[in-house]
Amino acid sequence: MGLIHMGNDRISRKIETAIAQGVFPGAVLLCAKNQKILFHESYGEADIFEKKKMTKDSIFDLASLTKPLATTLALSRLIEKDQVFPDQKIGSILEEFKTFPKADITIDMLLRHTSGFPAHRDYFKKIINANENPRQSLRHLLVCEELVNKIGENQVYSDLGFMILSWIIEKISCQRLDRFVAKQIYFPLEIDDLFFLETGLKNKKFILYQQKIVAGRQCPWRNRLLVGEVDDDNAWAAGGIEGHAGLFGNTGAIYKLCCEILNALQSKPTRVLRSDIIKTFALKKNHHDMVAGFDTPLKVNSSAGRYFSKSSIGHLGFTGTSFWIDPETSVIIIFLTNRVHPLRSNEGIKQFRPQIHDLIYSELI
């Protein structure tokens, strides 16, 4: 136990030093092996202006963790129910795409970022000035968007593809993404602290969690500090509930979900996810780094550090969030920070992430 305690001290000092150097104002770290939590601590401040301390149950804007932890898992349920299949073309689901070449893009291509769509577009500038419903405005822009690569060839990480996936989920299930994923995934796993917050609505979730929500950036065009509002401009403008961003949550909730994903990867009993589907999602295709809905560790300069196995899956979030799952060692590491608070321009976490993951492996695993 003494060695573990010393390791904990080294990890804590590493994070506290990063806070002192301005890498991020605060953080929560959870590490587990064999589904036993080895380390779970909070550091620094959740709001530098109110001097609010970070806690282990602090709620973060998870940013792109929405892609694997909401959109991808929702699709896995639809595939399990035979309501959609990975090679299905989007033109067969969304009639708006039928007259465009994009009709031949498949679900799997969207999940694996090989659809040909660009990485990002500042749609919010058009959405906030449009007369139509914000979500309809976004979807019109997606239909009209020009592809930047041939369909199914190059892998380009794309928010746009996951916006379309949330549209597909809604079309097939007749439920909005947030409601579908809560009913199909989170509630059966008894996960309460993963949810979306609709733009402009002070709903029950916001009221319940308001004191736990971590402050985000000072947004120059919304003219306010973001607390309980998704950082992603396009997601916010479209209503706060999108396939690429909008999910809020804490380390404990993510850990429960990661345990279910780990069980699926290891062909162990699961409660809601079907093992064969998740394992197929986690397979690489055409030597690409990203798998269906998840990222994998890069061979060089990976944000996961040097020790996660090549079969590991995880994801990063723009706001300073990440999780990694290693089915070979049964290791789960969830690291949530508020690095965009108060400014997005703070990118010191890029150097810090691999360092903390390597330290965790050397001290605890």
C-alpha positions in Angstrom: 0.0 0.0 0.0 2.9 2.3 0.7 4.0 2.1 -2.9 0.6 2.9 -4.2 0.4 5.9 -1.8 3.7 7.2 -3.1 2.4 6.8 -6.7 -0.7 8.7 -5.8 1.5 11.5 -4.4 3.5 11.7 -7.6 0.4 11.8 -9.7 -1.1 14.5 -7.5 2.0 16.6 -7.6 2.1 16.4 -11.4 -1.4 17.7 -11.7 -1.0 20.4 -9.1 2.2 21.6 -10.8 0.2 21.8 -14.1 -2.4 23.9 -12.4 0.2 26.2 -11.0 1.7 26.5 -14.5 -1.7 27.4 -15.9 -2.2 24.3 -18.0 -5.8 24.1 -16.7 -7.6 25.6 -13.6 -8.8 22.3 -12.3 -9.1 18.5 -13.1 -10.6 15.3 -12.0 -8.8 12.0 -12.5 -10.1 8.5 -12.2 -8.0 5.4 -12.8 -9.2 1.8 -12.6 -7.9 -1.7 -13.3 -10.0 -4.9 -13.5 -13.0 -2.6 -12.7 -11.6 -1.6 -9.4 -11.0 2.1 -8.9 -7.3 2.7 -7.9 -7.4 6.5 -7.9 -10.1 9.1 -8.0 -9.2 12.7 -7.0 -10.1 16.3 -7.8 -7.8 19.3 -8.1 -7.9 23.0 -8.5 -10.9 25.2 -9.3 -14.1 24.7 -11.2 -14.6 28.4 -11.5 -11.6 30.8 -11.1 -13.8 33.8 -10.8 -16.0 32.4 -8.0 -13.1 30.4 -6.5 -15.2 27.3 -6.6 -13.3 24.2 -5.8 -13.3 21.2 -8.2 -14.9 18.1 -6.7 -14.9 14.4 -7.7 -18.5 14.7 -8.9 -18.1 18.0 -10.8 -20.0 18.1 -14.1 -18.0 18.9 -17.3 -18.9 19.9 -20.8 -17.6 16.7 -22.4 -17.3 18.1 -25.9 -16.4 15.4 -28.4 -16.7 12.6 -25.9 -20.3 13.0 -27.1 -19.3 11.1 -30.3 -18.3 7.8 -28.6 -20.4 8.0 -25.4 -23.7 9.0 -26.9 -23.9 8.9 -30.7 -21.9 5.8 -31.3 -23.5 3.8 -28.6 -27.0 4.9 -29.7 -26.2 3.6 -33.2 -24.9 0.3 -31.7 -28.4 -0.2 -30.2 -30.1 0.6 -33.5 -27.8 -1.9 -35.2 -28.6 -4.5 -32.5 -32.4 -4.0 -33.2 -31.8 -4.4 -36.9 -33.2 -0.9 -37.5 -30.0 0.2 -39.4 -26.9 -1.6 -40.5 -23.3 -0.3 -40.9 -23.1 -0.5 -44.7 -26.4 1.2 -45.1 -26.3 4.3 -47.3 -27.6 7.6 -45.8 -29.6 8.3 -49.0 -31.8 5.3 -48.0 -32.6 6.9 -44.6 -32.6 10.7 -45.2 -34.5 11.6 -48.3 -32.8 15.1 -48.3 -29.6 13.4 -49.5 -31.1 11.3 -52.3 -30.3 13.6 -55.2 -26.7 14.2 -54.0 -23.6 12.1 -54.5 -23.5 12.1 -50.7 -26.4 9.6 -50.7 -23.8 6.8 -51.1 -22.0 7.6 -47.8 -22.6 4.8 -45.4 -23.2 4.8 -41.6 -19.8 3.1 -41.2 -18.0 5.8 -43.2 -19.6 8.5 -40.9 -18.5 6.6 -37.8 -15.0 6.1 -39.1 -14.6 9.7 -40.5 -14.1 8.5 -44.1 -17.2 10.1 -45.5 -15.4 12.8 -47.4 -16.9 15.6 -45.3 -14.7 18.4 -44.1 -13.5 18.5 -40.5 -15.4 21.6 -39.5 -17.5 24.5 -40.7 -18.6 27.6 -38.7 -22.3 26.9 -39.4 -23.3 28.8 -36.2 -22.8 32.2 -37.9 -25.5 31.3 -40.4 -27.7 29.4 -38.0 -28.1 32.3 -35.5 -29.2 34.6 -38.3 -31.5 32.2 -40.1 -35.3 32.6 -39.9 -36.0 28.9 -39.8 -35.7 26.4 -37.0 -32.0 26.2 -35.9 -31.8 22.4 -36.3 -33.5 22.6 -39.7 -31.0 25.3 -40.7 -28.1 23.1 -39.7 -29.4 20.2 -41.6 -29.9 22.2 -44.7 -26.3 23.3 -44.5 -25.1 19.7 -44.1 -27.1 18.6 -47.2 -25.6 21.4 -49.3 -22.0 21.0 -47.9 -19.4 20.1 -50.5 -17.2 17.0 -49.9 -13.5 17.6 -49.6 -12.4 14.0 -50.3 -13.7 11.0 -52.3 -16.3 9.0 -50.4 -14.8 6.2 -48.4 -11.1 7.0 -49.0 -9.3 9.4 -46.7 -9.9 9.6 -43.0 -10.5 13.2 -41.9 -11.9 13.7 -38.3 -15.2 15.4 -39.0 -17.8 16.9 -36.7 -20.2 17.1 -39.6 -20.4 13.4 -40.0 -21.6 13.0 -36.4 -24.2 15.8 -36.9 -25.6 13.6 -39.7 -25.5 10.5 -37.5 -27.6 12.2 -34.8 -30.1 13.1 -37.5 -30.2 9.5 -38.6 -30.7 8.3 -35.0 -33.7 10.7 -34.7 -35.1 9.7 -38.0 -35.0 6.0 -37.3 -35.9 6.0 -33.6 -38.4 8.9 -33.8 -36.7 10.3 -30.7 -34.1 13.0 -30.2 -30.6 11.8 -29.5 -30.6 12.8 -25.9 -33.8 11.0 -25.1 -32.9 7.9 -27.1 -29.5 7.4 -25.5 -30.8 8.1 -22.0 -33.6 5.5 -22.4 -31.5 2.9 -24.2 -28.1 3.2 -22.6 -27.8 5.4 -19.5 -31.0 4.5 -17.6 -30.5 0.7 -17.8 -26.9 1.2 -16.6 -28.2 3.4 -13.7 -26.2 6.3 -15.0 -27.8 9.6 -13.9 -24.9 12.0 -14.5 -24.6 11.9 -18.3 -27.0 14.3 -20.0 -27.5 17.0 -22.6 -28.6 20.6 -21.8 -30.8 22.2 -24.3 -29.8 25.8 -25.4 -31.7 28.5 -23.6 -33.7 26.3 -21.3 -33.1 26.2 -17.5 -34.4 22.7 -17.3 -34.6 20.3 -14.4 -31.1 18.9 -15.1 -29.6 22.3 -15.1 -31.3 23.3 -11.9 -30.3 20.1 -10.2 -26.7 20.2 -11.3 -26.1 23.9 -11.5 -23.7 24.1 -8.5 -21.7 21.1 -9.8 -21.2 22.4 -13.4 -17.7 23.5 -14.2 -17.3 26.9 -15.8 -16.1 27.0 -19.4 -14.8 29.8 -21.6 -15.6 33.4 -21.8 -17.4 33.4 -25.1 -16.7 36.5 -27.2 -19.8 36.3 -29.4 -22.3 35.1 -26.7 -20.8 37.8 -24.4 -20.8 35.7 -21.3 -19.0 33.0 -19.3 -20.4 29.6 -20.3 -21.7 27.6 -17.4 -24.1 24.8 -18.4 -24.0 25.9 -22.1 -22.1 23.7 -24.6 -18.8 25.3 -25.7 -19.1 24.1 -29.2 -20.6 27.0 -31.3 -22.4 24.8 -33.8 -24.0 22.6 -31.2 -25.1 25.5 -29.2 -26.6 27.3 -32.2 -28.5 24.2 -33.2 -30.1 23.8 -29.8 -27.4 22.1 -27.6 -28.2 18.5 -28.6 -26.0 17.3 -31.4 -24.1 14.1 -32.4 -20.6 15.7 -32.1 -21.0 17.7 -28.9 -23.4 18.6 -26.1 -23.0 15.8 -23.6 -22.3 16.8 -20.0 -21.1 14.5 -17.2 -18.7 13.5 -14.5 -16.0 10.9 -14.0 -18.2 8.5 -12.1 -20.8 8.4 -14.9 -18.2 7.9 -17.6 -16.6 5.2 -15.6 -19.8 3.2 -15.4 -20.2 3.5 -19.1 -16.5 2.6 -19.8 -16.9 -0.6 -17.7 -19.8 -1.6 -19.9 -17.7 -0.9 -23.0 -14.8 -2.8 -21.5 -17.0 -5.8 -20.8 -18.2 -5.8 -24.4 -14.6 -5.6 -25.7 -13.6 -8.6 -23.6 -16.7 -10.6 -24.4 -17.8 -10.5 -20.8 -21.5 -10.2 -19.7 -23.0 -6.8 -20.6 -26.3 -5.1 -19.6 -27.0 -3.1 -22.7 -24.2 -3.3 -25.3 -23.8 -6.2 -27.6 -20.3 -7.5 -27.6 -19.9 -8.4 -31.2 -21.1 -4.9 -32.4 -18.7 -3.0 -30.1 -15.8 -5.3 -31.0 -16.5 -4.7 -34.7 -16.6 -1.0 -34.1 -13.2 -1.2 -32.4 -11.5 -3.0 -35.4 -9.3 -0.8 -37.6 -9.9 -0.6 -41.4 -7.5 0.3 -44.1 -4.7 1.1 -41.6 -6.6 4.1 -40.4 -6.0 5.3 -36.8 -9.6 6.0 -35.9 -12.1 3.1 -35.6 -15.9 3.4 -35.6 -16.8 6.2 -33.1 -13.6 5.9 -31.2 -9.9 6.9 -31.5 -7.0 4.6 -30.9 -3.5 5.4 -29.6 -1.1 6.8 -32.2 2.2 4.9 -32.6 4.2 8.1 -32.0 3.2 11.1 -29.8 -0.1 9.7 -28.7 -2.2 11.7 -26.2 -2.6 8.3 -24.5 1.1 8.1 -23.8 3.3 5.1 -24.5 1.8 2.3 -22.6 -1.8 1.8 -23.7 -2.0 -1.3 -26.0 -2.8 -0.9 -29.7 -6.2 -2.4 -29.1 -7.1 0.4 -26.8 -9.9 2.8 -27.6 -10.8 6.2 -26.3 -11.4 9.8 -27.3 -10.5 13.4 -26.6 -12.8 16.4 -26.0 -11.9 19.9 -27.0 -12.8 21.3 -23.6 -10.0 19.3 -22.0 -11.6 15.9 -21.5 -10.5 12.4 -22.3 -11.0 8.7 -21.6 -9.0 5.6 -22.6 -10.0 1.9 -22.3 -7.4 -0.9 -22.6 -9.0 -4.3 -23.1 -5.6 -6.1 -22.8 -4.8 -4.7 -19.3 -8.4 -3.9 -18.2 -7.2 -0.3 -17.5 -9.6 2.7 -17.7 -8.3 6.2 -17.3 -10.7 9.2 -17.3 -9.1 12.7 -17.2 -11.4 15.7 -17.2 -10.2 19.3 -17.1 -11.6 22.7 -17.7 -8.7 23.8 -19.9 -10.9 26.3 -21.9 -11.7 28.2 -18.8 -11.5 31.1 -19.3 -10.0 31.0 -22.8 -9.8 28.4 -25.6 -6.3 29.5 -26.6 -4.8 27.6 -23.6 -3.4 24.4 -25.3 -0.8 23.3 -22.7 -2.9 20.1 -22.2 -1.5 18.7 -25.4 1.9 18.2 -23.9 0.5 17.2 -20.5 -1.9 14.4 -21.5 0.7 11.8 -22.5 2.9 12.7 -19.5 0.1 12.0 -17.0 -1.0 8.8 -18.7 2.6 7.5 -18.7 3.0 8.5 -15.0 -0.2 6.6 -14.1 1.0 3.5 -15.9 4.4 3.6 -14.2 3.1 4.3 -10.7 -0.3 2.4 -10.5 -0.7 -0.2 -13.2 
